[in-house]
Amino acid sequence: MTDDRGRMTEDRRRMTKGGGRPQLTVGFSCCLPSVLCPLLLAVLLMIFSGCGVKGSPFLTEQKVLTFKVDQLEGAWEDKSLVLKGLVQGDDDSIPLITGYRVYYVWYSPDRPPCEGCPIEMKNFRDITGRIISDHQFECRLPAFKQKGICFVMVRLMEKEGRPGPSSDRIKLISDL
């Protein structure tokens, strides 16, 4: 790009700024095809790479654990928490129960939650083993006690680790 006297034109100067080598200026119109091509290729590969055999769009129906701990009570024994309650549900689910999950949250005695405020049960412990005998639930959580207000809730679990329905939430106060 020279004029009739052999001098570089303005366009040519812009392209050869550093050391006489041409520099490319990349604009939006240049990037668009380079972005769309891989994206289009990825979409086409996803569409045509399936094996042709498709399953049901719904999850397989699993037996729901119907056992629930009712009339949950808690008491402190030394630094352990002892929970007791009645287990209600259909007798077919008893062999499925392999443990339980205890949800809990502690509040300091000078900052308890307001009456009716939602309480987020952030912490939990999973315990495995037989805990039901003759529709009675009983467990002991060692090294659990600290000073404050504790809210506790229990859910029985089946062998795949899925928890059943929640028990009622109980409130325990500890002055240590």
C-alpha positions as CSV (number, residue, x, y, z in Angstrom):
1,M,0.0,0.0,0.0
2,T,2.1,2.8,-1.3
3,D,1.2,5.8,-3.2
4,D,2.5,6.6,-6.7
5,R,5.8,7.9,-5.2
6,G,6.6,4.8,-3.2
7,R,5.7,6.2,0.2
8,M,3.6,4.2,2.6
9,T,0.0,5.2,2.9
10,E,-1.6,5.9,6.3
11,D,-3.3,2.4,6.3
12,R,0.0,0.7,5.8
13,R,1.7,2.7,8.6
14,R,-1.0,1.6,11.0
15,M,-0.5,-2.0,10.1
16,T,3.4,-1.9,10.5
17,K,3.8,0.1,13.7
18,G,6.6,-1.9,15.4
19,G,9.6,-2.8,13.4
20,G,8.0,-3.0,10.0
21,R,6.0,-6.2,10.8
22,P,2.3,-6.0,10.0
23,Q,0.1,-6.1,13.1
24,L,-3.4,-7.5,12.9
25,T,-6.2,-5.6,14.5
26,V,-8.9,-8.0,15.7
27,G,-12.4,-6.6,15.8
28,F,-15.7,-8.1,16.9
29,S,-16.6,-9.2,13.4
30,C,-13.4,-11.3,13.2
31,C,-14.1,-13.0,16.6
32,L,-17.7,-13.9,16.0
33,P,-17.2,-16.8,13.5
34,S,-14.3,-18.2,15.7
35,V,-16.7,-18.4,18.7
36,L,-19.8,-19.7,16.8
37,C,-18.0,-22.5,15.0
38,P,-16.9,-24.4,18.1
39,L,-20.2,-23.7,19.8
40,L,-22.2,-25.0,16.8
41,L,-19.9,-28.0,16.6
42,A,-20.4,-28.8,20.3
43,V,-24.2,-28.6,20.0
44,L,-24.2,-30.8,16.9
45,L,-22.0,-33.4,18.7
46,M,-24.4,-33.4,21.7
47,I,-27.4,-33.9,19.5
48,F,-26.0,-36.7,17.4
49,S,-23.8,-38.5,19.9
50,G,-26.6,-40.2,21.8
51,C,-27.0,-44.0,21.6
52,G,-30.7,-43.8,20.7
53,V,-31.9,-45.7,23.8
54,K,-33.5,-43.3,26.2
55,G,-34.9,-44.1,29.6
56,S,-37.9,-42.8,31.4
57,P,-37.6,-39.0,32.1
58,F,-38.7,-39.6,35.7
59,L,-36.7,-41.0,38.5
60,T,-37.4,-44.6,39.4
61,E,-40.0,-44.9,42.1
62,Q,-38.4,-45.7,45.4
63,K,-40.1,-46.8,48.6
64,V,-40.4,-43.8,50.9
65,L,-39.4,-44.3,54.5
66,T,-42.6,-43.6,56.5
67,F,-41.2,-44.1,60.0
68,K,-41.1,-41.0,62.1
69,V,-40.1,-40.3,65.7
70,D,-43.0,-38.8,67.6
71,Q,-43.2,-37.4,71.1
72,L,-39.4,-36.7,71.1
73,E,-38.0,-35.9,74.5
74,G,-34.4,-35.0,75.5
75,A,-32.5,-35.0,78.8
76,W,-28.9,-34.2,79.8
77,E,-26.9,-37.0,81.5
78,D,-23.5,-35.8,82.3
79,K,-22.3,-34.2,79.1
80,S,-24.4,-36.5,76.9
81,L,-27.8,-35.9,75.4
82,V,-30.3,-38.8,75.7
83,L,-33.2,-38.7,73.2
84,K,-36.3,-40.9,73.5
85,G,-39.5,-41.1,71.5
86,L,-42.1,-43.3,69.9
87,V,-41.5,-44.6,66.4
88,Q,-44.6,-44.6,64.2
89,G,-45.0,-45.9,60.6
90,D,-45.7,-49.0,58.7
91,D,-44.0,-52.2,59.9
92,D,-42.6,-52.9,56.3
93,S,-40.1,-50.1,56.7
94,I,-38.4,-51.4,59.9
95,P,-35.8,-53.4,58.0
96,L,-34.9,-50.4,56.0
97,I,-33.9,-48.3,59.0
98,T,-30.1,-48.3,59.5
99,G,-29.6,-45.2,61.6
100,Y,-30.7,-41.7,62.3
101,R,-29.7,-38.1,61.8
102,V,-29.8,-35.6,64.7
103,Y,-30.1,-32.0,63.6
104,Y,-29.2,-29.4,66.2
105,V,-28.3,-25.8,66.7
106,W,-27.0,-23.9,69.7
107,Y,-27.9,-20.4,70.8
108,S,-26.2,-18.4,73.6
109,P,-28.4,-17.9,76.7
110,D,-28.3,-14.1,76.3
111,R,-29.3,-14.2,72.6
112,P,-32.1,-16.8,72.1
113,P,-34.2,-16.8,68.9
114,C,-37.4,-14.9,69.1
115,E,-40.7,-16.8,69.6
116,G,-42.0,-17.8,66.1
117,C,-38.7,-17.0,64.3
118,P,-37.5,-19.7,61.9
119,I,-34.7,-21.8,63.3
120,E,-32.2,-23.1,60.8
121,M,-30.9,-26.5,61.8
122,K,-27.4,-26.2,60.3
123,N,-25.6,-28.9,62.2
124,F,-26.2,-32.7,62.2
125,R,-24.7,-36.0,63.2
126,D,-25.3,-39.2,61.4
127,I,-25.4,-42.3,63.7
128,T,-25.8,-45.8,62.3
129,G,-26.9,-48.9,64.1
130,R,-30.1,-50.4,65.6
131,I,-31.9,-47.8,67.6
132,I,-35.5,-49.1,67.5
133,S,-36.9,-51.8,69.8
134,D,-40.6,-52.4,70.0
135,H,-41.4,-49.0,68.4
136,Q,-39.3,-47.1,70.9
137,F,-36.5,-44.8,69.8
138,E,-33.6,-44.2,72.2
139,C,-30.1,-42.8,71.6
140,R,-27.3,-41.1,73.4
141,L,-25.1,-38.4,71.9
142,P,-21.8,-38.3,73.9
143,A,-19.8,-35.0,74.4
144,F,-22.7,-32.9,73.2
145,K,-23.5,-30.6,76.1
146,Q,-22.4,-26.9,76.2
147,K,-23.8,-23.8,77.7
148,G,-26.8,-22.3,76.0
149,I,-30.1,-23.2,74.3
150,C,-30.2,-26.2,72.1
151,F,-32.8,-27.1,69.5
152,V,-32.9,-30.7,68.4
153,M,-34.8,-32.7,65.7
154,V,-34.4,-36.3,64.6
155,R,-34.9,-38.1,61.2
156,L,-34.6,-41.9,60.8
157,M,-32.4,-43.0,57.8
158,E,-32.6,-45.9,55.5
159,K,-29.6,-47.9,54.2
160,E,-29.0,-45.6,51.2
161,G,-28.7,-42.7,53.6
162,R,-32.0,-41.0,52.7
163,P,-33.6,-39.4,55.8
164,G,-37.3,-40.0,56.5
165,P,-39.8,-37.4,57.9
166,S,-38.6,-35.0,60.6
167,S,-39.6,-35.4,64.3
168,D,-40.9,-32.5,66.2
169,R,-38.3,-30.0,67.3
170,I,-37.5,-29.9,71.0
171,K,-35.8,-27.1,73.0
172,L,-33.2,-27.9,75.7
173,I,-31.5,-25.4,78.0
174,S,-28.1,-26.1,79.5
175,D,-26.4,-24.0,82.1
176,L,-23.5,-26.5,82.2
